[in-house]
Amino acid sequence: MISIPKGTKDMLPQDAYKWHYVESVARETAALFGFREIRTPMFEHTELFTRGVGETTDIVTKEMYTFLDKGGRSMTLRPEGTAGVARAFIENGLAQQTLPMKAYYLASVFRYERPQNGRLREHHQFGVELYGSELPSADAEVIALAHTFLTKAGLKSLSLNINSIGCRECRAKYNAALKEYIGANLNNMCTACRDRFDRNPLRILDCKEEKCRAITAGAPRITDFLCDGCREHFAEVQNTLARLNIPFAVNPSIVRGLDYYTRTVFEFVSDDIGAQGTVCGGGRYNHLVEEVGGKPTAAVGFGLGLERLLMVLENTGALTAEPERSDVYLAALGERAAEYVPVLAAKLRAAGVKTEFDLMGRGLKAQMKYADKCGARFSAVIGDEEMARGSAALKNMETGESAECAFGAFAEAVKA
């Protein structure tokens, strides 16, 4: 038998309703905020991610699925959604349309990393992108969208942590102070942090190794190094969130794991997910479009993993969605009925009634067991007598009550 690749998972028919639920909440919430769907290719030129995501990130250095196509070009399976949207924004001239551009995506992403609960090598993300606005209100708008989605999806124990990592100018001053602080202890840090020290010291704060976290616990805070513009921007983001009644805490250790972030960064954390508490992360990335070949364009957005969200919803009993059910099951008794039932089913389906009937050649008793197992709301047994009078007993499978009903009135009776 050929097994499924490590770090991937099948979505089975009996679980589809769970995915339909979170995806429908995502679409509905995005629409409430005026965001429209965008779809980008599953693979892109590798350069897009090395330039956009950053050559020092774990994604680029360790986790990308990269291959040469038959033309010898280096291609990479999408490891995150934002860089592809930036490329589409430039290539399709969206900057010339009315701004801001507000888009969302539901997409699979691929990262070669150690599989863990809620995080697979192929997982699925809901993300939003807002292009064209530098205003703090745009940051708050994206955060509010994430908060609304997570709340509507059913999360109860939810906390918002925010930070500002400044612009290039004030971050350069902070990097110098951070390197001075860390320098004496650098040999005691992990290999990844020692490598980041010269290339991107800010990312050392994102390390999950306990020995590194212990060293950086007393590091200078980046919020103490913000320039006036970044400080004012961050203050207004906080003021707007307060006006929106969205609780938050400033957490100076949040830097996010991708190089393109500037100024605001944020994470939503759930206490119900254990050690891996982040269910949504995002922020502002004002230089990304420029990095991948476009004109300077302010941007802000977020991404969240749907597998992780579903895991939390199921573990806490907050998943309110129910399996999809048929409206009516038509059980055929005899050859003539077996020929007629598909015809009646076609008429009911045309009227919008979800209808099933036997496709396995089962006897009547087995058909009724199947009707109960598949959760049909109503059932009807159709044999020669029923066909002769043009009606049958329509049974409510929940109450057990039955009432004679003409075939032509089935649709109205089931919908009532």
N, C-alpha and C positions, 0 to 999 in steps of 0.2 A: 504493500500500500504506500502511496506517496503522501507524506504528511504535510501539514500546513507549515510554512516557514516560521521559524522562531520569532516571537515578537509580533505576530499577526493574529487576527481572530476573525472567525466567521460571524456574520450577523445572520442568525437563523430566523425562519419565518415567524416562529412563536415569540421572538423578541423584537420584531420590527416595530410594533406599536410604541415601544419605549423611545426608539430613535425618532419616529414620526412625531412624538410628543415634544421632545426638546427642540427638534428642528422647526416645528410649527411655532413654538413659543419664540424661537430666535427670529423667524421671519416676521411674526406679528409685532414683536418689540422693535425690530429695525424699522418697520413701516411706520410705527407710531412716531419715530424720531425723523422720518423722512429719508431713510437710507434705502438704497436700491441695490439689488444683487449684482455682483460682478463675478465672472468665472474666468480664470486664467489657466494656462496649460499645466498639466501635472509635472512636466519636466521643462527646464529652461537651460539656456547656456550657462555653464558653470560660473563664468565671470560675473554674472548677475549677483550671485550669492557671495562670492569672495569680495566683491566691491561693496555690495549693499549691506550684507550681514556683518562682515568684518573678518579679516584673515586671522585675528587673534582669538576668535570665539571658539568654544568647544564644538559648535555646530559645524563650522568650516574645517577645523583641524582634525576632528575625530568622528563626526557623525553623519556626514553627507554620503548619499548613495550616488556616486559619480561613475560615469562610463563613457566610452567612445562610441559614437554612432557609426554607421557604415561609411560615412564620409570622413571619418577621423576627427570629428568635432567632439569636444568635451561637453557632455550634458550631465545634468544633475536632477534627480527627483526632488521635487519641491520640499525643502526642510521646514519652511514656514511660509506664511501667506503674504506678508507685507511687501517683500522685494518684488514679487511678481505683479502686484497691484501698481507699484511705482513704475515698473517697466511699461505696463499697459497705459498708465496715465500719460507717460511721455509719448509712447509710440502712436497712440490714438488721438493725440492732440486735445486731451480733455482739459488742459490748462486754458484753452481758448474758449471753452464753454463757460456757462455761468458758474461761479464759485460761491460757496465751497462745493467741492465734489464730495458727496456722502455715499459710501458704498459698503456693502457687507459681503461676506463669503462664507459658505459652508464647504469645506474642502478637506481632502485627505492630505496628510503630510508624512514625510518619511525621514526618520533619524535612526542611525545605527547606534543604539545605546542599550544598556542593560535593561531588559523589560522589567517593569514593576507595576504595582497596582495602579490602574488608571492611566498608565503611560506605556504604549506599545511602540514598536518600530514603525508600524503604520498606524497612525491614529488620526482623529478627525477634529477639526477646529472650527469654531465659530469666531469670526473676526470682523471688525469694522475699521474703516479708514475714513478720515475726514481731512481733505486736502484744501489748502488755500487760506486758512485763517491762523493768525498768530495770537489771537485774543485768548486770554485765560478762560473765557466763557466756552470756547471750543473744547478745551481740556475737560472742563466740568460737564459739558454735554456728553462727551464720550464716556466719562465715568458714570454719569447718570444713566446712560443706556445700559451699561454693564450691570449696574445696581438693579435697575428695573428688570432686566432679563433674569438675573439670578434669583431675585425675589419671586417673580412670576413663575419660574421653573419649580420653586418649592423650597429653596434653601432658607433655613431659619437662622442657624448660628453662623453669622457672616460678619467679617470685619474688613474695613478698608484701611490700608496703610499707604501713605503717599510720601514722596520725597521730591526734591529737585536736585538734579546732578549738574545744573548750570549749563552755560554755553561753552564754546571752545576756549574763550579767553579766561573766564574765571575757573574753569576746570584745569587749565594748565597750571595755575597757581596752586590749586589743591593737589594736583598730582605731585608737584615738587614737595609739598609738605608731607604728603602721604609716603613718598619714597624715603624722605628723611626719617620719618617715624619707624617705617618697616625695616629699613636698611640693616640695623643692628641685629635683627632677628631673622633675616632672610634665609640663612642656612638651615633654620629650624622649620621652614615651611615646605609644603609639598612641591613636587617638580613643576606642576602647572603654574603655581603662584610665582616660583622663581623665574619661570619663562615669561610671565606676564609683567614682571617688575619693570622692565625697560620699555616693553611695547605698549602695555595698557595697564598701568598700576591700579586704576579704578576697579578693574574686574577682580582684583584680589579680594575685595570686600564681598564678592558674590560666591566665594569658595565655600563649599559645604564641609570641608575637612575640619574636624574639631580642633586640631592643633593650630590650624590657621585662623579659625574663628576666635580662639583664645587670644592670639596675638593681636588681631585687628579690633578686639573689643574696645580697647582704649584709644583707637586711632582718632585723629582730628575729624571733625564732622564737616562734610562738604557744605552744609548750609551756612557755616561760618565763613565761607570763602566766596559766596555768591556776589556777583556784581550788582549794582543798583537795579538794572533792568530785570535780571533774573529774580532778585529778591522781591521786587514789586509784582512780577508775574506770579510767583509762587504764593504770595500773600493774597492776591486776588482770586486765585484758584481756590484757596481755603475759604475765603469769604463767600464765594459763590456756592460752594458745597454746603456751607453753613446755612445759607439762605434756602437751599433746596432740601434742608433737613436730612442730609446724608451724613451720618456719623463717620468720623475718620480719625486716624492718629498719624502724626508725622513720625516717620521711621527713617532716620538718616542712613541706615545700613542698606536700604533698597537701592540697587543700581541697575537691576535687570541684566540679562546675560548677553544682550546683543549690542554691537558697537554703535548702531545708528541712533540711539536715544540721546536726547538733549532736554534740558529743563525737566518738566514734570515726568515722573515715573510713578506707577502705582501697582498695587496688588490687592486683590480680594482674597481673603484667607477664611477657610472654614475650619472650625474646631472639630468637625466630624470626620475629617479625613486623615487624622493621625499626623505623623511626622511630616509627610508631604502635604502641607496645608494649603498651598496656593491653588486656587481654582481659576483665577483669571489674572492676567498681567498685561500691562501696556504702558503707554506714555507718549511723549512728543518726540518727533524725529524730523527736525527742520532741515537737515542736510541730506537726507536720504535721496530725494529726487535728483539733487545735484550730483551726488556720488555715482549714480547710475546713468548719468548722461543728460539730465534735463536742466532746466533753469531752476534757481533756488525757489523752493516752494515749502511753506510751512505745512506740517502734517502732524496728526495725532490719531492714535487708535489703540486697539487691544486685540488679544487673541486668547481663547480659552479652549481647553480640551474637552470634548464631549464625553469621551470614555470616563474621564475623571469625574465629571459632573454627574453622569448617570450612576457611577459607583456610590457617590455620596447620597444621592437621592434614594437609591435602593437601600443602602445601609441604615438610613434614618427613617425609612418608611414614608418619605415625603413624595415619592413618585405616585401621583394621583391618576395617571393614565390607566386605562383598562384595555385588555386585548380587543382587537377588532372582532366583531361578531356578524354572522349572517342574519338577515331579517327573517328569512323563512327557509325551511328545508322541505322539499317535496319528495315524499317517499312513494315510489311506484310499486304497485301490486299487480303483476301480470304483464304480458308482452305488449298489449295495446297501450297500457298506461306508461310503460317504459318508453314507448315511441312518442307519446303525447307530452310527457313531463318536460323534456327539453324545449318543446314549443312554448309551453306555458311559462317556463323559466325565462325564455327570451323576451316574452311580453312583459313580465314583471321587471326584468333588468332594464328594459327600455323605459319603464316608468320610474326608474331610480330605486328599485327594491333589490337589495343584496340577496341573491338566491342561490341555493345549492341543491344538488340532487345526486343520486348514486351514480358513480362511475366505476364501481368495482364489481358489479353483479351480485351484490349482497342480498340476502333475504330480508324480509320486512323487519324482523326483530333486530338484526344487525344494523339496518338503516336507521332505526330509531335510536339505537345506542350511539351511532355516529352523530346524529342530529343533536343529541344531548352533549356529547363530548366536544363538538365544535362550537357549542354555545349559541345555537340558533334561537332566536327569540320566539319564533312560531314554527309549527310543523303542520303538515297536512298529508294524510294517506290518500292516494288516488288510485282507485281500481276501476273495474268495469262498471260497477254501480254508480260510482261518483261521476264517471265520464258520461253515463246515460242521463243523469239529471243535471250535469253541468255545475255541480257544487260539491263541496267536501267540508268535513269538520275541521275548522282551523283551530289548532290548539295553542294556547299560550303556555310555553315551556316553563315559565317561572311559576305561574299560579296553578297550572294544570287544568284550567277552565277551557272548554271547547264551545264553539258556536258554528252552526252551519253557515257557510258563506259561498256565494256564487264565484266561480273562477274569475269572472270579470271584475269582481269587487275585492279580490285579494289585496291588491296594491293599496287601496284606500283603507282597508281594515288593518293592514300591517302598519301603515304610517300613522294611524289614529293614536 
